[in-house]
Amino acid sequence: MSDASDQPVQNPTPRYGYFGPEGTFTHQALLSVPHADRAEQTPYLSVAACLDAVRDGEVDAGLVPIENSVEGGVSATLDNLTYGRPLMITREVLLPVQFTLFARPGTRLDEVRCVVTHPHAAAQCRDWLAANVPAATITTEGSTAAAAAAVADPESGFDAAVCSQIAGELHKLTPLATEIADNTSAVTRFILLRRPAPVGRPTGADKTSLVLFMKIDHSGALLELLEQFASRGVNLCRIESRPTKTALGSYCFAIDAEGHIDDERLAEAMMGLHRVSAQVIFLGSYPRADATQPDILAGTTNSDYTAARDWLNHLRNPG
């Protein structure tokens, strides 16, 4: 079953923005999105710029990172979605993060004395670099794509770049070593966002993303929010606290829940959250990239909720 993000947009040529520059992992992730291969692809130098381009209609959709299995949540994305003009997630992309050491053609590994990369990439490849290029100094740039561009310039002073496969190939560099990340299971999750529109149909393997604000910070306030999910058999995929930017110690909670807004158990949970929360920001219901279906507890299926509602109606109107 398809979702809204699988449908071609109305423009003859779809327009996709992404957190750039060209050659980043976000660019690589975008290439796996349906219709992106025939779309206008526009890189933006910040998450905010990309999402504002979606809001302003410059592009039809934008792809940005939201979390990494090693580094955690991407605060620039979470905060922009929480406090910016409304946007909706229609798709997620999971991309294994594997780095390659690229150099100009003719460079040998034992000749590498200066490596350039993004700070996160340097952290994720620290042990490999120490073991394999121990004499090299490590310099950080704004992106792995920028690092590859710098190495492509013989006058830059850099011998090699730790970057994505797409960045190295884009700048016609030669790989000296592949899959050099210390954590080989690292994955980054990206989300595709559009302007608010009707939610796509449920697939049976969905996520719903929300941001919750507490009414009053008191003992058990977070438990009060979480009970809305637990009491209805809704499992959470992620919960992350973020400062509300109003006072020290004041937090909101970014949550991914298993299920779709059209699922009775999740709809009931959201209505409960609306009653007990100061604010509920709905960021979208969309297919899970891993297609994992939830374990639905007895008594929490759609038919269970329908039967319970019919029973209550019968009590109100016997006969």
N, C-alpha and C positions, 0 to 999 in steps of 0.2 A: 504494500500500500504506500502510495507516495505522500509526501507532506508538501506544505506550501513552498518550501525552498527548492523542491525538485521541479517546480513548474517554470517554464520560461517566462521571464518578465515581459511586460508589454512592449518595451522598446525593441525595434528591429535588432539592435545589437545590445546585449546586456552590458551593464556597467558595474564592475566590482572594484571596490576600494580595499586596500589591505595595509597593515602596518608595515612599512617598508624600511629601507629602500629595496629595490629589486635584488633578488638573490637571497633574501632572508628565509628563515624557516617558515615564517608566515606566508611568504610567496609560494614556497614549496607546498604548504598545506592547501593554499587556495587552488592549486592545480588539480586537487582531488575533488573539488566541489562541482556538481553537475552544471554544465553549460559554461563553466569558467574558461574552457579551452577556446570558446568562440566569443568571449567577452572582451570589452575594453578593461584592461587591468591598470588601475592607478595606485601607485604607492604613496603613502603619506608618512611623514617623518615622526608622527606621534600618534598614539592611540586616540587622543582627543580630536586631532585633526581628521582622522579617518571617520570617527563616529559622527562628528559634526557634518562631514560631507554627506553621510547618509541622511541625517536629519534635514539638511538643506536641499536634498534632491540632486546633488551633484553626481551621486552614484546610486544604483538600485539597492546595493547591499554592501556590507563591509565585514571583513574577516580580521579578528584580533585575537591575541592569546588571552586566556583567562586563568589558567593554572598550569603548573609544572610539577611533576611527581617528585622532583628534587628540591626546587626552590619555593614551591607553594603557590599561593594565589598571586595574580598580577594586580596589584593595588590600583594602577592607573586605569585598568578596565573596570574593576569593581566599583571604584568611586565615581567614574564617569557615568556608569549605568544607574547608580543610585541617585546622583544629584543632577544629572543632565536631563534634557528633554527625553520623553519616553522613547524607547526602542524595544524591539522584540527579537529574541533569539529564535531562529527557525531551523538551525542545524548546528551540530558540533562535529569537529574533526579531531581525531587523535593521531598525533604524528610521533613516531619514535624519534628521539633526538640523538642522532649519531653524527659525530664530528669527524672531519677528515683534515689531515695536515697537507695543505697545498703549497707548492712553490712554483717559481718560474721554471720553464723547461730547462733542463740541464743541471739543475741544483740537486745535490745529493744530501741525504739525511745527515751525514756527518759534517756537512758544511753549514748547517743551520746555526746561526749565532743570535738571531733576533726574530722572535715570533710575535705576531700581532693578532689580537682576537677581541671578542666582547668579554666583559668581566665575568658574566655567568659561564661562558664557555671556558674561560681560564680556570674557574673554580671546578668545573665538571671534568676537566682534563688534567688537573694539577699533578696527580701521581704519574700519569703516563708521560707527561712532558719532563718531569724530574728524572724519570728512569731512562728516557730515550734521547732527550736533547739537554743533558744536564748543564752544559756550558751556555745555553741560550738564555737571554733575558726575555721576559714576557711583558709586552706592552698592550694596553687595552684601548679599544676604539669604541665608537658608539654602536656598532653593529658588526656581526661577522661578515656581512656583505661589504661593509666599508673596509674591513680588514683585507678581504680578498682584492678589492680594488687597489688598496695601497701596495700590496705585494706585486700586483701586475705592473706597477711603475718601477722600473729598475733604479730610479733615482730616490726612491722612498727610504732606503736604508733597511727595509725589512726583508728577511730571507724567506719567511714562510707565514702562512695564516692558518689558524684553526677556524674552520667555517663549514657551512653546509655543502653538500655535493653540488647543488644548483649554483651556489655562488662561485665555487672553483671553476666549474665548467663555463659559467657566464664570462669569466675573465680569462679563459683559456690557460688556466694553470694546470700543473701536473700533480697528481696525488702522490705523496711520499709515504703515507700510512693512512689506512681507513679504520673506522670504528675504534677511535682512540679514547672515547669517554670512559671514565673510571667506573661509572654505573651504566652497564650496558642495557638496563631495563628502563632508562629514563624516557618519559613520554610527556609531551606538551599537548594540552587541550586548547583548541581554538573554537571560537563561536562565530557564526554568521548571523549578522543582525540586519533587520529591515525596519522601516517605519511601521508603527502599529497597524495591524490588519487582522481580519478573522484568523483564529488559530487553526492550524492544519489538523486533519483528522488523526485520532489516536492510531498507533500501530501495534500496540500491545507490548512494546519495548520502548518506553518513553521516559523523559525527564521533565520536571517542571522546576524552574528557577525563580526564587523569590528573595526579597530583602525585607526583613522584619524589624520594626522599631517597637521597643517596649513602651507601655504607657507610663509606668512608674518603676524605677529601679528599687526592687525590694527583695527580700528573701524569697526564693522560689520563682522569681519572675521569668527566668529563662526556662525553668521546668514547666511553667504554665504554657509557654509557647510550644515546647517540644511535646507536651502531652496531647496537643491537638493532632499531631501526627501519630503518636504511639497508640492512642486509644482507638484509632481507626485503621491500624495495621499498615501505615505508610512508612516505609523505610527511607532513611536519608542517605544520599550518596556523598554529601559534603555539607559541612557547616563551618563557617569562618566568621570571626568577629572583626568588625571594622569600626574605627572611631567615628562618631557622628559629627565631629568637628565643632561641637558646641561647648563641650566642657571636658576636662580631664576625667577619664574614667567612664565616659558616656559612650556606649557602643550599640551598633546595630548588628544584624546577623544575616550574612549571605548564605542561602541554603539551596541545595539541589535535592529534590525529592523524587523518588521513583514514582512514575505514573504520569497521567495526563489530566488536564483540567476537566475533561469530559468523563473521567473515571469517578464514580460516585464517592468512593472513599476519600479521594483527594479533594474533590469539590466540597465535601462536608468538612474536611480539615481546614480548607481555606476559609470557609464561612466561620468556623470557630476562631481562626486567627484574626479575622476581621473584627470579631466581637471583643477579643482580649488584647489586641495590639493597638498601638498608637497609629501605625501605618503599615500597610502591606503593599509592597511594590511587586507587581507581577511582571516577570521578565520573559515569560514564554513557556510553552509546552512543545517539545520537539523530540524527534527520534534519537535514541541513544546510538552513538557511533559503534558501540560494541554489540548492539542488538540483544543485550541481556534482558530477559523478561523477569519481572519481579515474582517472588514467591508470595502469592496472595493468601492470607490467612483465612481460615474458615470463618464465615460470617461477614466478610468484607468484600465479597464480589459485588458487581453491579446488580446481579439478580437478587442477592441477599438484601441489598438496600431497597430495591423495588418491592420485594415481598414485605419488608417491614413497613414501607410507606403505605402499601395496599391494606395491610392489617390495621394500621392506625386510622386510615380513612374509613374502614369498616366499623371501627369502634365509634367514630364520630357520626357515622350515618348507617346504623344497622338496617339491614333489609334493603 
